[in-house]
Amino acid sequence: MKDFFVNVSRYPRYFITFLLGIFYSLYQWLRPMIKTRTTAIALGGVVVTGFLFITFTLRAMLGVAETGLTPPPVDMF
């Protein structure tokens, strides 16, 4: 499995194709749910909520502040 990801990182075209295949298969799986308005709105809410969750989690983990100021250094001792 490690060799697979090393190979994928060497060839960006394969990596892009791999990602497009994942998104296409997810779209095919979710397409029947998009046909009704209620489930389409709920699915959109889930996507937006998931994106916001990942964004806020990464900001907190990386210490990115809205003001652009760097956080104070952490004293290890």
N, CA, C and O atoms as a GROMACS GRO file, in nm:
protein
  308
    1MET      N    1   0.082  -0.119   0.000
    1MET     CA    2   0.000   0.000   0.000
    1MET      C    3   0.087   0.125   0.000
    1MET      O    4   0.053   0.226  -0.063
    2LYS      N    5   0.200   0.119   0.071
    2LYS     CA    6   0.290   0.234   0.075
    2LYS      C    7   0.346   0.262  -0.064
    2LYS      O    8   0.357   0.377  -0.105
    3ASP      N    9   0.381   0.155  -0.136
    3ASP     CA   10   0.433   0.172  -0.272
    3ASP      C   11   0.330   0.236  -0.364
    3ASP      O   12   0.364   0.312  -0.455
    4PHE      N   13   0.203   0.203  -0.341
    4PHE     CA   14   0.098   0.262  -0.423
    4PHE      C   15   0.096   0.413  -0.409
    4PHE      O   16   0.092   0.485  -0.510
    5PHE      N   17   0.101   0.463  -0.286
    5PHE     CA   18   0.096   0.608  -0.266
    5PHE      C   19   0.224   0.676  -0.310
    5PHE      O   20   0.221   0.792  -0.353
    6VAL      N   21   0.338   0.608  -0.302
    6VAL     CA   22   0.462   0.664  -0.356
    6VAL      C   23   0.450   0.677  -0.507
    6VAL      O   24   0.490   0.778  -0.564
    7ASN      N   25   0.395   0.575  -0.571
    7ASN     CA   26   0.377   0.578  -0.716
    7ASN      C   27   0.278   0.688  -0.756
    7ASN      O   28   0.301   0.758  -0.855
    8VAL      N   29   0.170   0.703  -0.680
    8VAL     CA   30   0.071   0.805  -0.711
    8VAL      C   31   0.131   0.944  -0.696
    8VAL      O   32   0.101   1.033  -0.774
    9SER      N   33   0.215   0.963  -0.595
    9SER     CA   34   0.275   1.096  -0.576
    9SER      C   35   0.374   1.130  -0.687
    9SER      O   36   0.400   1.248  -0.711
   10ARG      N   37   0.427   1.031  -0.754
   10ARG     CA   38   0.520   1.057  -0.865
   10ARG      C   39   0.447   1.101  -0.992
   10ARG      O   40   0.503   1.174  -1.074
   11TYR      N   41   0.326   1.060  -1.007
   11TYR     CA   42   0.252   1.086  -1.129
   11TYR      C   43   0.124   1.163  -1.096
   11TYR      O   44   0.022   1.101  -1.066
   12PRO      N   45   0.128   1.296  -1.102
   12PRO     CA   46   0.009   1.377  -1.066
   12PRO      C   47  -0.114   1.346  -1.151
   12PRO      O   48  -0.226   1.360  -1.103
   13ARG      N   49  -0.095   1.306  -1.274
   13ARG     CA   50  -0.211   1.275  -1.358
   13ARG      C   51  -0.288   1.156  -1.302
   13ARG      O   52  -0.411   1.156  -1.302
   14TYR      N   53  -0.216   1.054  -1.254
   14TYR     CA   54  -0.284   0.940  -1.194
   14TYR      C   55  -0.354   0.981  -1.066
   14TYR      O   56  -0.463   0.932  -1.036
   15PHE      N   57  -0.292   1.068  -0.990
   15PHE     CA   58  -0.352   1.115  -0.865
   15PHE      C   59  -0.481   1.192  -0.893
   15PHE      O   60  -0.582   1.172  -0.824
   16ILE      N   61  -0.479   1.278  -0.993
   16ILE     CA   62  -0.599   1.355  -1.028
   16ILE      C   63  -0.708   1.260  -1.078
   16ILE      O   64  -0.825   1.278  -1.043
   17THR      N   65  -0.672   1.162  -1.158
   17THR     CA   66  -0.769   1.064  -1.206
   17THR      C   67  -0.827   0.984  -1.091
   17THR      O   68  -0.947   0.956  -1.089
   18PHE      N   69  -0.744   0.948  -0.996
   18PHE     CA   70  -0.788   0.875  -0.877
   18PHE      C   71  -0.891   0.957  -0.799
   18PHE      O   72  -0.995   0.905  -0.758
   19LEU      N   73  -0.862   1.086  -0.777
   19LEU     CA   74  -0.954   1.172  -0.704
   19LEU      C   75  -1.084   1.194  -0.781
   19LEU      O   76  -1.193   1.193  -0.722
   20LEU      N   77  -1.074   1.215  -0.912
   20LEU     CA   78  -1.195   1.233  -0.992
   20LEU      C   79  -1.282   1.107  -0.989
   20LEU      O   80  -1.404   1.117  -0.988
   21GLY      N   81  -1.219   0.992  -0.989
   21GLY     CA   82  -1.294   0.867  -0.980
   21GLY      C   83  -1.369   0.854  -0.849
   21GLY      O   84  -1.482   0.806  -0.845
   22ILE      N   85  -1.305   0.896  -0.740
   22ILE     CA   86  -1.372   0.893  -0.610
   22ILE      C   87  -1.492   0.987  -0.610
   22ILE      O   88  -1.601   0.950  -0.567
   23PHE      N   89  -1.471   1.111  -0.659
   23PHE     CA   90  -1.581   1.207  -0.661
   23PHE      C   91  -1.694   1.162  -0.754
   23PHE      O   92  -1.811   1.182  -0.723
   24TYR      N   93  -1.659   1.102  -0.866
   24TYR     CA   94  -1.762   1.054  -0.959
   24TYR      C   95  -1.843   0.941  -0.897
   24TYR      O   96  -1.966   0.938  -0.911
   25SER      N   97  -1.776   0.848  -0.830
   25SER     CA   98  -1.849   0.738  -0.768
   25SER      C   99  -1.938   0.788  -0.654
   25SER      O  100  -2.048   0.737  -0.634
   26LEU      N  101  -1.890   0.888  -0.578
   26LEU     CA  102  -1.975   0.946  -0.475
   26LEU      C  103  -2.096   1.017  -0.536
   26LEU      O  104  -2.207   1.007  -0.485
   27TYR      N  105  -2.074   1.087  -0.646
   27TYR     CA  106  -2.184   1.155  -0.714
   27TYR      C  107  -2.287   1.053  -0.764
   27TYR      O  108  -2.407   1.075  -0.749
   28GLN      N  109  -2.242   0.944  -0.823
   28GLN     CA  110  -2.334   0.842  -0.872
   28GLN      C  111  -2.414   0.780  -0.758
   28GLN      O  112  -2.531   0.746  -0.774
   29TRP      N  113  -2.351   0.767  -0.642
   29TRP     CA  114  -2.416   0.708  -0.527
   29TRP      C  115  -2.520   0.804  -0.467
   29TRP      O  116  -2.625   0.761  -0.420
   30LEU      N  117  -2.490   0.936  -0.470
   30LEU     CA  118  -2.579   1.035  -0.410
   30LEU      C  119  -2.680   1.094  -0.508
   30LEU      O  120  -2.771   1.165  -0.466
   31ARG      N  121  -2.666   1.067  -0.636
   31ARG     CA  122  -2.754   1.127  -0.737
   31ARG      C  123  -2.902   1.098  -0.714
   31ARG      O  124  -2.983   1.189  -0.730
   32PRO      N  125  -2.942   0.976  -0.676
   32PRO     CA  126  -3.085   0.955  -0.651
   32PRO      C  127  -3.139   1.040  -0.536
   32PRO      O  128  -3.256   1.076  -0.535
   33MET      N  129  -3.054   1.073  -0.439
   33MET     CA  130  -3.099   1.155  -0.326
   33MET      C  131  -3.119   1.301  -0.365
   33MET      O  132  -3.195   1.372  -0.300
   34ILE      N  133  -3.051   1.346  -0.469
   34ILE     CA  134  -3.058   1.486  -0.509
   34ILE      C  135  -3.189   1.515  -0.583
   34ILE      O  136  -3.228   1.632  -0.597
   35LYS      N  137  -3.257   1.413  -0.630
   35LYS     CA  138  -3.378   1.434  -0.711
   35LYS      C  139  -3.492   1.495  -0.632
   35LYS      O  140  -3.572   1.570  -0.688
   36THR      N  141  -3.503   1.465  -0.504
   36THR     CA  142  -3.608   1.528  -0.424
   36THR      C  143  -3.551   1.651  -0.354
   36THR      O  144  -3.435   1.652  -0.312
   37ARG      N  145  -3.634   1.752  -0.342
   37ARG     CA  146  -3.586   1.881  -0.291
   37ARG      C  147  -3.542   1.872  -0.145
   37ARG      O  148  -3.440   1.930  -0.108
   38THR      N  149  -3.616   1.801  -0.063
   38THR     CA  150  -3.585   1.793   0.080
   38THR      C  151  -3.450   1.727   0.103
   38THR      O  152  -3.368   1.777   0.180
   39THR      N  153  -3.426   1.615   0.038
   39THR     CA  154  -3.299   1.547   0.058
   39THR      C  155  -3.183   1.624  -0.005
   39THR      O  156  -3.071   1.618   0.044
   40ALA      N  157  -3.210   1.697  -0.112
   40ALA     CA  158  -3.105   1.779  -0.172
   40ALA      C  159  -3.062   1.891  -0.077
   40ALA      O  160  -2.943   1.919  -0.064
   41ILE      N  161  -3.159   1.954  -0.011
   41ILE     CA  162  -3.127   2.059   0.086
   41ILE      C  163  -3.052   2.000   0.205
   41ILE      O  164  -2.955   2.058   0.252
   42ALA      N  165  -3.098   1.885   0.253
   42ALA     CA  166  -3.031   1.820   0.366
   42ALA      C  167  -2.889   1.779   0.328
   42ALA      O  168  -2.796   1.795   0.408
   43LEU      N  169  -2.871   1.726   0.208
   43LEU     CA  170  -2.738   1.686   0.163
   43LEU      C  171  -2.647   1.806   0.148
   43LEU      O  172  -2.529   1.799   0.183
   44GLY      N  173  -2.700   1.917   0.098
   44GLY     CA  174  -2.622   2.041   0.089
   44GLY      C  175  -2.580   2.090   0.227
   44GLY      O  176  -2.468   2.136   0.245
   45GLY      N  177  -2.671   2.080   0.323
   45GLY     CA  178  -2.638   2.118   0.461
   45GLY      C  179  -2.529   2.032   0.520
   45GLY      O  180  -2.442   2.081   0.592
   46VAL      N  181  -2.534   1.903   0.492
   46VAL     CA  182  -2.431   1.812   0.542
   46VAL      C  183  -2.295   1.845   0.480
   46VAL      O  184  -2.193   1.843   0.549
   47VAL      N  185  -2.293   1.875   0.351
   47VAL     CA  186  -2.167   1.909   0.283
   47VAL      C  187  -2.109   2.038   0.339
   47VAL      O  188  -1.990   2.045   0.368
   48VAL      N  189  -2.193   2.141   0.355
   48VAL     CA  190  -2.145   2.269   0.409
   48VAL      C  191  -2.098   2.253   0.553
   48VAL      O  192  -1.994   2.307   0.590
   49THR      N  193  -2.173   2.179   0.633
   49THR     CA  194  -2.134   2.156   0.772
   49THR      C  195  -2.003   2.080   0.780
   49THR      O  196  -1.917   2.113   0.862
   50GLY      N  197  -1.985   1.979   0.697
   50GLY     CA  198  -1.860   1.904   0.696
   50GLY      C  199  -1.742   1.990   0.656
   50GLY      O  200  -1.634   1.980   0.715
   51PHE      N  201  -1.761   2.075   0.554
   51PHE     CA  202  -1.655   2.165   0.511
   51PHE      C  203  -1.617   2.262   0.623
   51PHE      O  204  -1.498   2.285   0.648
   52LEU      N  205  -1.717   2.320   0.690
   52LEU     CA  206  -1.689   2.413   0.799
   52LEU      C  207  -1.620   2.342   0.916
   52LEU      O  208  -1.530   2.398   0.978
   53PHE      N  209  -1.662   2.220   0.946
   53PHE     CA  210  -1.599   2.144   1.054
   53PHE      C  211  -1.451   2.120   1.025
   53PHE      O  212  -1.367   2.140   1.113
   54ILE      N  213  -1.420   2.078   0.904
   54ILE     CA  214  -1.280   2.054   0.867
   54ILE      C  215  -1.201   2.184   0.869
   54ILE      O  216  -1.087   2.187   0.916
   55THR      N  217  -1.261   2.293   0.819
   55THR     CA  218  -1.192   2.423   0.818
   55THR      C  219  -1.160   2.470   0.958
   55THR      O  220  -1.046   2.508   0.986
   56PHE      N  221  -1.258   2.468   1.048
   56PHE     CA  222  -1.235   2.516   1.184
   56PHE      C  223  -1.140   2.424   1.261
   56PHE      O  224  -1.060   2.471   1.342
   57THR      N  225  -1.148   2.294   1.235
   57THR     CA  226  -1.057   2.201   1.302
   57THR      C  227  -0.914   2.225   1.259
   57THR      O  228  -0.824   2.228   1.343
   58LEU      N  229  -0.890   2.242   1.129
   58LEU     CA  230  -0.754   2.268   1.081
   58LEU      C  231  -0.702   2.402   1.130
   58LEU      O  232  -0.584   2.414   1.163
   59ARG      N  233  -0.788   2.503   1.136
   59ARG     CA  234  -0.744   2.633   1.189
   59ARG      C  235  -0.702   2.621   1.335
   59ARG      O  236  -0.601   2.678   1.375
   60ALA      N  237  -0.778   2.546   1.414
   60ALA     CA  238  -0.744   2.530   1.554
   60ALA      C  239  -0.617   2.447   1.571
   60ALA      O  240  -0.534   2.478   1.656
   61MET      N  241  -0.601   2.345   1.490
   61MET     CA  242  -0.482   2.259   1.500
   61MET      C  243  -0.356   2.333   1.457
   61MET      O  244  -0.250   2.312   1.515
   62LEU      N  245  -0.368   2.419   1.356
   62LEU     CA  246  -0.251   2.489   1.304
   62LEU      C  247  -0.227   2.623   1.371
   62LEU      O  248  -0.126   2.688   1.344
   63GLY      N  249  -0.317   2.666   1.457
   63GLY     CA  250  -0.300   2.791   1.529
   63GLY      C  251  -0.319   2.913   1.442
   63GLY      O  252  -0.257   3.016   1.469
   64VAL      N  253  -0.400   2.904   1.341
   64VAL     CA  254  -0.425   3.017   1.252
   64VAL      C  255  -0.531   3.106   1.317
   64VAL      O  256  -0.641   3.059   1.349
   65ALA      N  257  -0.499   3.234   1.336
   65ALA     CA  258  -0.593   3.328   1.397
   65ALA      C  259  -0.651   3.419   1.289
   65ALA      O  260  -0.587   3.442   1.186
   66GLU      N  261  -0.770   3.470   1.313
   66GLU     CA  262  -0.834   3.560   1.217
   66GLU      C  263  -0.759   3.693   1.207
   66GLU      O  264  -0.763   3.758   1.102
   67THR      N  265  -0.691   3.734   1.314
   67THR     CA  266  -0.622   3.862   1.314
   67THR      C  267  -0.491   3.858   1.238
   67THR      O  268  -0.434   3.962   1.205
   68GLY      N  269  -0.443   3.739   1.209
   68GLY     CA  270  -0.317   3.726   1.138
   68GLY      C  271  -0.197   3.727   1.232
   68GLY      O  272  -0.084   3.714   1.186
   69LEU      N  273  -0.221   3.742   1.362
   69LEU     CA  274  -0.112   3.741   1.459
   69LEU      C  275  -0.073   3.597   1.490
   69LEU      O  276  -0.159   3.508   1.491
   70THR      N  277   0.052   3.575   1.513
   70THR     CA  278   0.096   3.441   1.549
   70THR      C  279   0.070   3.418   1.697
   70THR      O  280   0.080   3.512   1.776
   71PRO      N  281   0.038   3.296   1.735
   71PRO     CA  282   0.015   3.268   1.876
   71PRO      C  283   0.145   3.278   1.955
   71PRO      O  284   0.253   3.264   1.898
   72PRO      N  285   0.135   3.303   2.085
   72PRO     CA  286   0.257   3.312   2.165
   72PRO      C  287   0.329   3.179   2.168
   72PRO      O  288   0.266   3.074   2.156
   73PRO      N  289   0.461   3.181   2.183
   73PRO     CA  290   0.535   3.055   2.187
   73PRO      C  291   0.499   2.974   2.310
   73PRO      O  292   0.469   3.029   2.416
   74VAL      N  293   0.502   2.844   2.294
   74VAL     CA  294   0.470   2.754   2.404
   74VAL      C  295   0.597   2.725   2.481
   74VAL      O  296   0.700   2.689   2.423
   75ASP      N  297   0.591   2.743   2.612
   75ASP     CA  298   0.706   2.716   2.698
   75ASP      C  299   0.704   2.568   2.734
   75ASP      O  300   0.612   2.522   2.801
   76MET      N  301   0.805   2.496   2.693
   76MET     CA  302   0.808   2.352   2.716
   76MET      C  303   0.851   2.316   2.858
   76MET      O  304   0.820   2.207   2.905
   77PHE      N  305   0.923   2.405   2.926
   77PHE     CA  306   0.974   2.371   3.059
   77PHE      C  307   0.923   2.464   3.164
   77PHE      O  308   0.956   2.449   3.281
   0.00000   0.00000   0.00000
